[in-house]
Amino acid sequence: MQLQKKGVRVLGIAESFASRKTSVLAGVVMRRDGRIDGFGFTGVTVGGMDATDAVLSLYNDMDRRDINAVMLSGCVIAWYNIIDPAEIAEKTTLPVVVVTYEDSEGLEGDLQQHFPGDSRRLDCYRRLGSREELSLHTGHTIYIRSYGIDTREAARLCDLFTLDGKIPEPLRVARLCARGVMHYIQNSK
């Protein structure tokens, strides 16, 4: 991936989780120069196991061939609905970078408590592997997992797309969009 080009595009995907049944996923296509040139939305089941399919559906529905990488705001969303970034990288043939913002002991105990005997969910979580700590040029720390891209290049991608703070812009805007859609859904009932 040639990160120096201003036309490099990232599909940033984030969620808004505020209901008992569904969570909203928003996808934002952003160029390296900050221009936004696409949006997509879908839903996932709270506590389900459909997050990977939802991400793939969002990507496919956008029907874009100019996206260079996918950036996910976490991979355990909507009350333990686990995204499989390796599958997304494989099926889209794009690098995938998962970004989280806090250090953690992990979620294995929580999964066992809330989903006793759910070996599929636990296996999906274990396959995610460990995260790498990254210090951004802004002075903030994030944690990343990378698939189809080496950690160094994934770190550079995150740094290039972070203007200030610790949230890369495609993820920040996707989160705002997801919250707006969730707010609309809640208020239109």
Secondary structure, 3 states (H helix, E strand, C coil): CCCCCCCCEEEEEEEECCCCCEEEEEEEEEECCCCEEEEEEEEEECCCCCHHHHHHHHHHHHCCCCCCEEEEECCEECCCEECCHHHHHHHHCCCEEEEECCCCCCCHHHHHHHCCCCHHHHHHHHHCCCCEEEECCCCCEEEEEEECCCHHHHHHHHHHCCCCCCCCHHHHHHHHHHHHHHHHHHHCC
